[in-house]
């Protein structure tokens, strides 16, 4: 196998530096944290991390800013988000560069991530004029009931490495429109793109005359996140990451009666029915399974194919896998970039070893590609594995490109297999049978927060709420009425008569 040609780390460092300069970031150099690139597996810069005192100062500032921000009219709050969206447009290439350098995304997916940020800004600007409450008929004459929505407070955002900027924007654009202030603890693996986002929001705030403290950035590892989780000034903790992280964060926030919004791991499946358009299915499956090198929460990890078409489908998939361009994510022809770390490789190898031990057969991929110029970089051939049963390793999320293939005979069997995992994020069915498609979307079908027909599991668009059930955490973000999680409601009873009438005909005095 020939080695992959990669750019030099110095070149990537210079490219990151130029992007940061154009955005206006002064990198806070120090020893607390390292910015690193998975493209070569090497360090770029040492950065100062936010300590306990820095986090405390940010919380005090964000809380103080909230007291004014909550009474700023919502459409005026939308002006800040509109300006942020304009700056994101202006710096789309710079932000995409930083995402590619730090998360290893191919160019098109990095640009797509920035586009998603622009889209959520547009959405949130509209939302700033649509924070609707309902009026409710009262049982009492001369009375009116109303539901009012108010800002919640400081929102703590904890985010993962794989959508290092979009997840921040889903939360921040909506939280700001809702009248909350935001304190953000990004992944320790992606500090540079976080600095760029924070800087653009500070510039937007200056441009529209809003105090910068409506948003504060904290750089650091999970200890910084834990400080947010435990602080009663943080009204909502919106945490995106592994189920392990959510299992720690959820109970801690609940113990202080705070609110949490959890967006955790997925183990997403596609059912391919005998009537499916296989051309469409193959395209949809390959993008969903190997896009972002299998490191999306919505990555397709399980394929449930009908016996009649399984052989043909697997043959076409393994052929497509054999031709995947793997390598430098800045190269426009590359479709599969690096894994984030050596730990991700160890987890991938561990899962493949276990599944082989259980009788699974690796049909394609699974090997590491040599990178002679960058021995610490991790590039792998995405794997397709035939399994007979849905064992524990198949039922867990391995954050790497492994697609497990299973077969079914009856539709009920397919649904049972589909739902028999602890996670419930995204799902899809490829079929031309309308009854099957509708059953898949019905109450007795997919148990996921996202259920698609004739399209893969990944690549959600802004507008529909995003999130999943079971161990995925139950949170919803970025569309539909997900904004309500960032506000508190009050029920108002207004008596405009001159009689005091009590509900339920209670008489008193
Ligand atoms: P991770 O859980 O290792 O880290 C996520 C974030 O949580 C980081 O900022 C980390 O510092 C912080 N953190 C970790 N433990 C913490 C704790 N105890 N208290 C407070 N903060 C803590 O996840 P990762 O490896 O960065 O990302 C990959 C995972 O994220 C995958 O499981 C993926 O499915 C999931 N993910 C889910 C979604 C979604 O919307 N459902 C989106 C993206 C990623």
Boltz pocket constraint, residues with backbone or C-beta under 6 A from the ligand:
constraints:
  - pocket:
      binder: B
      contacts: [[A, 158], [A, 159], [A, 160], [A, 161], [A, 162], [A, 163], [A, 167], [A, 185], [A, 186], [A, 187], [A, 188], [A, 220], [A, 221], [A, 222], [A, 224], [A, 225], [A, 226], [A, 229], [A, 240], [A, 241], [A, 242], [A, 243], [A, 244], [A, 245], [A, 248], [A, 249], [A, 262], [A, 263], [A, 264], [A, 265], [A, 266], [A, 296], [A, 297], [A, 298], [A, 397], [A, 399], [A, 425], [A, 467], [A, 468], [A, 472]]
      max_distance: 6.0
